[in-house]
């Protein structure tokens, strides 16, 4: 079935270009999201799993 679809698709270079553009855009968006965070936010999140000062009132 897939052979039939790809045989009739003709020139499928646009699929490779679309995949490359999609990957590049996701990479750029994630890099902007990561490097756009403030230093204080990153420090707060990095120490969060190590803190023991949480309320455990449900137990």
C-alpha positions, -999 to 999 in steps of 0.1 A, spaced: 0 0 0 27 25 9 47 16 -22 17 24 -43 12 58 -25 49 67 -28 51 56 -64 22 78 -74 35 108 -53 60 118 -79 88 140 -66 87 136 -28 115 160 -20 90 183 -5 85 158 23 122 160 32 122 198 31 90 199 52 106 175 78 138 196 79 118 229 83 96 214 110 126 201 130 145 234 126 114 254 138 109 232 168 146 234 177 146 272 174 114 276 195 127 253 222 161 271 223 142 305 227 121 290 254 151 277 273 174 307 269 145 331 275 140 319 311 154 341 339 183 329 360 162 331 392 135 309 377 161 283 367 177 283 401 142 279 418 133 250 395 167 233 400 164 234 438 127 224 439 132 186 440 157 190 469 134 211 492 116 193 520 93 221 531 60 210 516 27 205 534 16 169 536 -19 175 550 -36 148 529 -19 119 546 
